[in-house]
């Protein structure tokens, strides 16, 4: 029965990615919880270089910044697994080392701090996920946003490639906007 529930939960989460989740009264969870679910599912649709991931190491996700979505993401990811690997979630400051991290959820708006995080994440081969339409135009890989009361996301494939990551075509097919080059000025291309 447990396996069946796990499959049902996975199907619900995938449906949420496919059709977007409405953030309104009909849903029992808020925007922050929905975004946390998206963060978890993104981790399943990205490939890291095989030499950078040892089979028995925990899957490290760092959270930079504070706020409702950061709190919800930390809480949601605490007991999750990616394949056979347990997720290890840790909060760090914007200028902390990202070595060993597979993903970084960023809740930071200061452009200089963001650029530092993006550069460190690229060097560490870490996926960057953040909030706002501008996140994926400034050097982040996946930017979450709310559009017409639905959580959507943009992907910058160049930022992913620069970090040595491969974003699944299944995920790219569901994105609102796919960018193929970073424009750190924040303007759209």
N, C-alpha and C positions, 0 to 999 in steps of 0.2 A: 504494500500500500504506500509506503514511503517513496518508493521509486516512481510510482504513478503520480503522486503529488508533485514530485520534483519535475517530472515531465510536463505536467499541467502548468506549473509555475513558469517553466522555461518557455512554453508556448505562449503564455500570457505576456511575458516580457518581450518575446520576439514580435508578437502582434503589436505591442506598444511601439516598438521601433518602426514597424512597417507602416502603421497608420497614424502615428503620432498619438499622444495621450492628451485628451482634453483636460485642461487645468480649470475645472469649474466645480460647482456644487455636486454634480452627479458622481464625481470621483471622491472616494473617501480619503484620498491622500492629497497633500498640497504640492505645489510646484517644486519645492526643494526635494521632497521624497521622489517625485517623478524624475527629476534631474539625476538624483543619486542612482536610480535604476538604470538610467541611460549610461552613466559613467561605468557602471559594472558591466553592462552589455558591450560597450565599446571595447573593453579589454579582451573580449572573446573574438573580436573581429579584426584584430591587428596581429601581425606576425613580427617577432623580433628576430634578429640574426641568431641562428642556432648556437654559434660560439659564445654569445653573450648570455645565454640562459642555461644554467645547469639544472638538470632534471629534479634534484631534490631541494634546491634553494626555494625559500618562500618567494612569493610574488609580491614585491614591495611597491606600495602605492604611497606617495607622499602627498600631503595636503598643505598648500601654502595659502595662508590668509584665514580670515574668520567670516562668519556669517551663517545664515540658516542653511544654505546649500552645502557649505563645508561641513557643518555639524551633521546634517542628514547623510551626506556621503560617507563620512567617517563611521557613523553608526551602522549604515546599511552594509558597508564592506567588511566590518569587523569579523564576521563569522563565515564569510564566503570563501569559495575555492575557485581557482582557475585550473580546470582539469584536475590533476591530482595534487596540485600545489596550493597550500593555504595562502590566503591573502594576508599580508602584514601591512597595516595602515599606521602611518606616523605623521604627526604635524611637525612642520619645520618652518623656519623663517625664510624669507625670499633669497637670502644670500648664503644659505646652507649648501653643502655639497650634495649633489644629486647622484653621486656614484652608487651604483647598485640598484637604483630605482628603475622600475619598468614603466611606471606611469606617474604623472604629477598632475593633481587637480589644483588649479590655480584660481584663487579668488583675490586678485590684486588688480588695482586700476592704474597705479603709477606706471607710466610708460617706461621710464628708465629701469625700474625694478623688473617689469615684464621682460624687457630685452635681456637683462641679466639672466633671468630664469630661462628664457628661450635658448640663449647661448649655452647655458649649463646643461639643459635637457638635451640639446642636440649633441653635445660632447659626450653625454652619458648614454645616449641611445634611448632616451625615455620619451614616451608619448605624453604630450601636453594636452590637457583638456581644461577648458575654462568657460566663463559665461560672457555673453554679449556678442553682438554681430561683428564687432571689430576684432575679437580675439583671434580668429583665423585669418585676418588680414594683416595682423602685426607680427606674425611668426609662430602662433600657436597651431597645433595640428587640428584639434576639434573644438569648435565654439558652439556652446549651447545657447539657445535663445527661445523666447516665447513669441509666437506669431499667430494671430487669430486664436488666442487662448490654447494653443498647442505647443508643446515643446518640440522644437526642431533643432537641426544642427547643420553647421557648415564644416567642410573639411578642406584643409590645405595640403594637397598631395606632395608639393615640393618640400614643405616643412617636415612631412613624414619621411620622405626619401632622404633628406639631409640628416635625419636622426637614425637612418638605417632601418626604418620601419616600412612594412608593407601593409596597407589598409585593404581589407577584403573588398572585392568588387560588389559583394552583397551589401556591405555597409555603404559604399559609395553610391549604389543605386537608390538608397533611401535618403540621402542627404538633400538638403535644400539647395545648397550651392557647393560645387566642387571647384576649388581654386587650384591652379597649377603653378602658381608662383607667389611668393610672399612679397607684400608691399608694406614695409614697416611704417609707412606714414599713416596707415590706417584707412586709406582710401580704397574703394573697391575697384577691381579691375574689370 
